[in-house]
Amino acid sequence: MESIDVDDLHSLLGSISRARLVGRALFDRHVAVPLGLSRPEFNVLLLLLANEELMSAQLSQAMMMPKSNVSTLVARLKLRKLVESVESDLRRQWQPLVLTTQGRNLALQASALRGPMDDELGRLLSPEERATLIRLLGKIVDGALPTGPG
């Protein structure tokens, strides 16, 4: 078989895209299939586990996801009885989201899988390389975020 030119796949964007595919397969094997969670659902559960309660707008910002998509996601999680809205002590129109007991149990299970997934994903990297990769990816994400109003 003739070899093909794959140089474009080794660009920065190409490498990030290929790494994302590896991460997606790993997530599907460890979380999506056994726990029945999509990546956004997993992220919402872990964010609520870490923060107790959050507004949809906070989830939207943290997950870099449009508010309309977060609303759909939250509605799906409410139907599954994993999250619920509670009345805020500060203002009636604010209804922060919290985990239900079922949601907290699933979030704890999902959280426990992060270490093994990270270990499997980073097994080819030294601790220093891993830290550098996380720092550099964070720099890319932070630099791509919009600044100021808008």
N, C-alpha and C positions, 0 to 999 in steps of 0.2 A: 504494500500500500504506500502511496506517495505521501510524504510529510506535508503538512499544511503550515502556513504562516500564522502563528499565534501571538506575534509581538504585541498587537493591540490589546490582548487580554492581560498583558503584564504592565500596562499603564497603571497609574494610581487608581483611577476609577475602575478599571477592569479588575484590578486586584481586590479592591473593596467589594465589588460585585461578586466575585468568585468566593471570597471569604464569607460573604453573607449567605451564599448557597450552602456552604459547609455548616454554618451556624444554624440555618433553617432546618437542615436535615437532622442535626443533633437535637434541636429543640423538639422537632416532631417525634423523634424516637423516645426522648426522655419525658416530655410533658404533654404534647398534643394528644398522642395516642393513649397513654395510660391515664391521664387526668381529664381528657376531653376539653382542654383549654387552648384557645388560639393565643398567639403572641400578645395581641392587645389585651385580651382578658387576663392573661398572666400578669402583665404589667400593671393593670388596674388593681388586681388583688394584692400584689406586692407593695404598691404605693400606699394602699389603704392599710395594709398590715403595718407598715413603717410609720404612718402618719395619723392613725386613728380615724380621722375624718378629713375629707377634702371636698371642695366644690368642683363641679364639672369643669369650670374654667381653669382651675389649677391642674386637673388631669390633662386637659387639652394642651396646656403649656408644657407640662412635664414630659408628655409623650410626643410633643411636636405633631399633634394631630388636630385637624379642624374640629371646631366645637360640634358641628352637625354629626360628624362621625363618632365623637365621644358620646353624644346623646343617644345615638343608635346602640352603641356598645353598652352603655349603662342600662338602657331599656332591656337589652338581652340578658344582662346580668341580674336585673331585678326579676325578670321572668323565671330565671333559674334559682331565685331566692338566695343569691350570693351576696347582694348588696341591697341596701335600703336607704331611703332618704329620711332624715330626722329634722325636726324643727330646730332652728337656731335660737339660742338665747338672745342673740344680738338683734336680729331682724327676722320678721316672719317670712319675708320673701326668700331668704337664704335657706336652702335646704341641703346641708352637707350630706355627703354619702358616707356610709359606714358599712363595714362588713357585718353580715348576719353571722350567727354561730356556724352555720354550714359554710359560709364564705370564709370565715376565719380558719376553720379546719382545713379547707382546701388550700387556702393561702399558705398555711404552715407546711402542708405537704409540698406545695410548689416551691416554697422557699428552700426547703431541704434539698431540692434537686439542683439548686444553683451551683453549689460547690462541685458536685460530680460533673456537671456539664462544663464548668469552667476548667476543671482539671483535664477532662478529655480534650477540650478544645485547645488548651494551652500546653499539652504534654510535650510538644516539640520545642517549647520555648523555655529558656532559663527564667528564673524569677525576675532578673533584671530586664530581660527582653520583654517579658510579659508586662511589667510596670511601664516600660517605655512605650509599648504598643497602646496600652490603655491611655497613657498621657497624650500621645500623638493623635489618637482617634478623638479624644475629648477636645483637643485643640481644633481639629477639623469641624466637629459639631459646633463648638462654641463660636467659631469664626463664621459659620454659615447661618447662625441665628440672626434674625432681624433685630436691629437696635432701635430704640426710641419708639414713639407712637406710630401706629400704622397698621 
